[in-house]
Amino acid sequence: MVTRFAPSPTGRLHIGHGWSALMGQDLARELGGVMRLRIEDIDGVRSRPEHVAGIMEDLRWLGVEWDGDVVFQSARLALYDAALGTLKAQGLVYPCFCTRAEIAAEIAASGSAPHGSDGPLYPGTCRSLSDTERARRIAAGYSHCWRLDMAQAVAPVGPLTWVDMDHGPIPAHPERAGDVVLARKDAPTSYHLAATLDDAEMGVTHVLRGQDLVAATDIHRLLQALLGLPTPVYRHHPLLGDAQGKRLAKRTGGISLAELRAAGTDPGKLRADLRAGRFPVGIRILTP
């Protein structure tokens, strides 16, 4: 068994990260496996070296141990580019030149834009551009991302499933996500492509992550089918929130492990509490 904990170095870890990391470690140890640490640092704007150091400091303080070398996504860009090239050769991706403002305006004008788990879906504006026009814009230096042509991608693979550790086979419905971004304008990959490739290359057999990523698992299952990659087993744990029911996130604050350490919290007791489902005052499990 190989599990992994894969934080982004865009801030300090909060209590929810610590809970997830402990679950990943415990799952691996229970079955004689290993847990790897992956730093998802493809965001060149928000990723910071000091946050990488902070992540490792926080995990060691909490008593979370990883196995092997730390994997950095920023060192694996060639792998992602090669996979994107494979999808390009299959005619399954296309360049998208739209800005966020243009997408929002088109969605607002449509009045009936389809929605996915994260809101309105991309309306497919650039999907209909001719190859000639795409090449002209790229040659002219137009900023663009690369999107998966979802309709073309799902057609050859047929029905897909992935296995949940607790609930068994789950039907995958990647089409509900629309034409997702596989390479961003500011990075040669995206979360979906990088995480899928990394899990395969690292030999991850069991992915433990939050319930907010269930829809992403459908997309990753499709990419595994398209690229001939193995499919791990998945478990999606509940999310933690504050007293008002707002999900914990780095950008909105929350009790960080660094704050707990500075306050003199006993890490051994905190580990025991988290394993027992006991959280600091004001923190609770959110219901789906």
PLY file of the C-alpha trace (Angstrom):
ply
format ascii 1.0
element vertex 288
property float x
property float y
property float z
element edge 287
property int vertex1
property int vertex2
end_header
0.00 0.00 0.00
1.20 3.49 -0.86
-0.69 6.56 0.33
0.30 10.18 -0.05
-0.22 13.60 1.51
-0.05 16.35 -1.10
-0.34 19.92 0.22
0.19 23.12 -1.75
2.83 25.47 -0.25
0.58 28.52 -0.27
0.28 28.93 3.51
0.59 27.12 6.81
-1.26 23.85 7.41
-4.50 24.11 9.37
-6.00 21.53 11.68
-7.86 19.88 8.80
-4.60 19.24 6.97
-3.14 17.66 10.06
-6.19 15.40 10.44
-5.97 14.29 6.80
-2.21 13.66 7.00
-2.65 11.54 10.11
-5.37 9.47 8.45
-3.15 8.88 5.42
-0.24 7.83 7.60
-2.35 5.56 9.79
-3.97 3.89 6.78
-0.57 3.03 5.35
0.91 1.86 8.64
-2.08 -0.36 9.46
-1.45 -2.42 6.33
2.34 -2.34 6.33
2.59 0.30 3.63
4.25 3.66 3.16
3.08 7.26 2.93
4.74 9.68 0.53
4.84 13.47 0.76
4.25 15.47 -2.41
4.50 19.26 -2.56
2.09 20.59 -5.20
4.01 23.77 -6.03
2.97 24.47 -9.61
1.40 27.79 -8.61
4.32 30.10 -9.30
2.52 33.10 -7.83
1.42 31.78 -4.43
3.89 28.94 -3.74
6.67 29.97 -1.37
9.81 28.15 -0.14
9.06 29.26 3.42
5.69 27.52 3.19
7.42 24.28 2.13
9.62 24.51 5.22
6.56 25.29 7.32
4.69 22.24 6.03
7.53 19.91 6.98
7.93 21.60 10.37
4.21 21.29 11.11
4.04 17.63 10.09
7.09 16.66 12.14
5.70 18.48 15.17
2.39 16.64 14.86
4.22 13.33 14.54
3.42 12.63 10.90
6.22 10.70 9.19
6.57 10.26 5.45
8.66 7.73 3.56
11.22 8.35 0.85
12.17 11.64 -0.75
9.74 14.52 -0.93
8.33 14.90 -4.45
8.03 18.42 -5.89
5.70 19.00 -8.80
7.85 21.90 -10.00
10.56 19.35 -10.84
8.20 17.25 -12.96
7.03 19.70 -15.61
8.48 17.64 -18.46
6.31 14.68 -17.40
3.17 16.80 -17.53
4.12 18.34 -20.86
4.67 14.90 -22.40
1.24 13.71 -21.25
-0.39 16.86 -22.60
1.38 16.17 -25.90
-0.15 12.69 -25.98
-3.63 14.15 -25.55
-2.91 16.78 -28.22
-1.89 14.05 -30.64
-5.20 12.30 -29.97
-7.12 15.51 -30.70
-8.57 15.56 -27.20
-7.46 19.01 -26.04
-7.75 22.48 -27.50
-6.29 25.91 -26.71
-8.62 28.31 -24.92
-7.92 32.03 -25.25
-10.81 33.28 -23.12
-10.25 35.46 -20.10
-12.20 34.88 -16.90
-14.15 38.08 -17.56
-15.10 36.90 -21.05
-16.23 33.52 -19.74
-18.29 35.15 -17.00
-19.90 37.53 -19.50
-20.84 34.73 -21.87
-22.29 32.66 -19.04
-24.31 35.63 -17.83
-25.58 36.33 -21.34
-26.64 32.72 -21.93
-29.10 32.70 -19.06
-29.05 28.89 -18.88
-25.43 27.83 -18.57
-24.95 24.22 -17.42
-23.55 23.85 -13.91
-21.09 21.43 -12.36
-20.05 20.88 -8.75
-18.00 24.10 -8.76
-20.51 26.33 -10.52
-21.24 27.23 -14.16
-19.31 25.21 -16.74
-17.11 26.66 -19.44
-19.45 27.40 -22.38
-17.08 26.00 -25.03
-16.35 29.30 -26.75
-12.96 28.27 -28.15
-13.92 24.68 -28.91
-15.36 25.68 -32.28
-12.33 27.65 -33.48
-10.71 26.27 -36.63
-7.23 24.78 -36.51
-6.06 27.68 -38.65
-7.41 30.28 -36.25
-5.96 28.46 -33.26
-2.54 28.32 -34.90
-2.75 32.01 -35.83
-3.53 33.07 -32.29
-0.81 30.89 -30.79
1.75 32.22 -33.30
0.67 35.77 -32.45
1.39 35.14 -28.79
-2.17 35.03 -27.47
-2.23 33.82 -23.88
-4.03 30.50 -23.63
-4.70 27.45 -21.50
-5.41 23.93 -22.76
-8.82 22.38 -22.13
-9.96 18.79 -22.42
-12.64 18.36 -25.08
-14.84 16.39 -22.75
-17.31 15.11 -25.34
-14.47 13.76 -27.49
-12.64 12.33 -24.47
-15.48 10.32 -22.96
-16.68 8.84 -26.26
-13.93 6.22 -26.80
-13.60 5.01 -23.20
-17.21 4.16 -22.42
-18.61 3.85 -18.88
-16.01 4.22 -16.13
-15.96 3.41 -12.43
-13.60 3.91 -9.54
-13.51 2.06 -6.22
-14.31 3.70 -2.89
-12.72 1.94 0.09
-15.94 2.11 2.06
-18.65 1.95 -0.60
-17.24 -0.16 -3.42
-17.49 0.67 -7.15
-18.67 4.20 -7.96
-19.79 5.24 -11.46
-17.66 8.07 -12.84
-19.34 11.01 -14.56
-16.50 13.26 -15.77
-18.79 14.86 -18.36
-20.46 16.77 -15.55
-17.30 18.86 -15.19
-17.32 20.14 -18.76
-14.15 21.06 -20.64
-11.75 21.23 -17.70
-8.35 22.95 -17.87
-5.40 20.57 -18.14
-2.67 23.22 -18.58
-3.10 26.71 -17.20
-2.08 29.99 -18.76
0.51 30.50 -16.04
1.63 26.88 -15.66
2.25 23.96 -18.04
-0.22 21.76 -16.18
-3.19 21.86 -13.82
-4.19 20.09 -10.62
-6.13 17.42 -12.53
-3.34 16.41 -14.90
-0.46 16.74 -12.43
-2.14 14.85 -9.57
-3.22 12.01 -11.87
0.24 11.58 -13.35
2.02 11.90 -10.01
-0.15 9.30 -8.30
0.61 6.84 -11.09
4.34 7.55 -11.25
4.71 7.42 -7.46
2.93 4.06 -7.30
0.13 5.39 -5.11
-2.38 2.61 -4.46
-4.76 4.42 -2.08
-5.73 8.09 -2.32
-7.21 9.63 0.81
-8.51 13.19 0.38
-11.46 15.43 1.22
-15.05 15.06 0.08
-14.70 18.28 -1.92
-12.63 16.29 -4.44
-15.13 13.56 -5.26
-15.98 15.24 -8.58
-12.26 15.56 -9.33
-11.90 11.81 -8.91
-14.27 11.32 -11.85
-12.00 13.51 -14.00
-8.88 11.71 -12.84
-10.47 8.36 -13.66
-11.03 9.57 -17.22
-7.44 10.77 -17.55
-6.21 7.41 -16.28
-8.21 5.69 -19.01
-6.98 8.04 -21.72
-3.31 7.80 -20.69
-3.23 4.10 -19.78
-2.54 4.70 -16.08
-3.46 2.50 -13.10
-6.40 3.51 -10.93
-5.88 3.77 -7.15
-8.54 3.01 -4.57
-10.07 6.15 -3.07
-11.44 7.33 0.25
-12.94 10.81 0.67
-13.01 11.99 4.26
-15.37 14.65 5.67
-14.29 18.29 5.77
-13.77 20.40 8.86
-15.40 23.78 9.38
-15.67 26.58 11.92
-18.54 27.27 14.30
-20.47 29.03 11.51
-20.14 26.03 9.21
-17.59 27.65 6.90
-15.09 25.18 5.48
-11.51 25.55 6.73
-9.15 26.86 4.06
-5.78 28.59 3.97
-7.20 31.64 2.22
-10.00 32.13 4.76
-8.04 31.29 7.88
-8.56 28.60 10.47
-6.62 27.18 13.35
-3.15 26.47 12.02
-0.82 23.84 13.41
1.76 26.59 13.87
-0.65 28.52 16.09
-1.37 25.45 18.18
2.34 24.79 18.61
2.98 28.41 19.61
0.18 28.13 22.18
1.94 25.21 23.83
-0.38 22.44 22.62
0.84 18.94 23.41
1.26 17.27 19.99
0.76 13.79 21.45
-2.59 14.74 22.93
-3.57 16.51 19.71
-2.77 13.36 17.71
-4.90 11.27 20.02
-7.76 13.76 19.85
-7.70 13.95 16.05
-7.66 10.17 15.75
-10.67 10.03 18.06
-12.54 12.72 16.12
-12.10 15.37 18.82
-11.23 18.84 17.56
-10.28 22.20 19.09
-13.11 24.42 20.29
-14.95 25.96 17.34
-13.95 23.24 14.86
-16.39 20.57 13.75
-17.00 18.03 11.01
-19.19 19.39 8.25
-22.07 17.28 7.04
-22.21 16.67 3.26
0 1
1 2
2 3
3 4
4 5
5 6
6 7
7 8
8 9
9 10
10 11
11 12
12 13
13 14
14 15
15 16
16 17
17 18
18 19
19 20
20 21
21 22
22 23
23 24
24 25
25 26
26 27
27 28
28 29
29 30
30 31
31 32
32 33
33 34
34 35
35 36
36 37
37 38
38 39
39 40
40 41
41 42
42 43
43 44
44 45
45 46
46 47
47 48
48 49
49 50
50 51
51 52
52 53
53 54
54 55
55 56
56 57
57 58
58 59
59 60
60 61
61 62
62 63
63 64
64 65
65 66
66 67
67 68
68 69
69 70
70 71
71 72
72 73
73 74
74 75
75 76
76 77
77 78
78 79
79 80
80 81
81 82
82 83
83 84
84 85
85 86
86 87
87 88
88 89
89 90
90 91
91 92
92 93
93 94
94 95
95 96
96 97
97 98
98 99
99 100
100 101
101 102
102 103
103 104
104 105
105 106
106 107
107 108
108 109
109 110
110 111
111 112
112 113
113 114
114 115
115 116
116 117
117 118
118 119
119 120
120 121
121 122
122 123
123 124
124 125
125 126
126 127
127 128
128 129
129 130
130 131
131 132
132 133
133 134
134 135
135 136
136 137
137 138
138 139
139 140
140 141
141 142
142 143
143 144
144 145
145 146
146 147
147 148
148 149
149 150
150 151
151 152
152 153
153 154
154 155
155 156
156 157
157 158
158 159
159 160
160 161
161 162
162 163
163 164
164 165
165 166
166 167
167 168
168 169
169 170
170 171
171 172
172 173
173 174
174 175
175 176
176 177
177 178
178 179
179 180
180 181
181 182
182 183
183 184
184 185
185 186
186 187
187 188
188 189
189 190
190 191
191 192
192 193
193 194
194 195
195 196
196 197
197 198
198 199
199 200
200 201
201 202
202 203
203 204
204 205
205 206
206 207
207 208
208 209
209 210
210 211
211 212
212 213
213 214
214 215
215 216
216 217
217 218
218 219
219 220
220 221
221 222
222 223
223 224
224 225
225 226
226 227
227 228
228 229
229 230
230 231
231 232
232 233
233 234
234 235
235 236
236 237
237 238
238 239
239 240
240 241
241 242
242 243
243 244
244 245
245 246
246 247
247 248
248 249
249 250
250 251
251 252
252 253
253 254
254 255
255 256
256 257
257 258
258 259
259 260
260 261
261 262
262 263
263 264
264 265
265 266
266 267
267 268
268 269
269 270
270 271
271 272
272 273
273 274
274 275
275 276
276 277
277 278
278 279
279 280
280 281
281 282
282 283
283 284
284 285
285 286
286 287
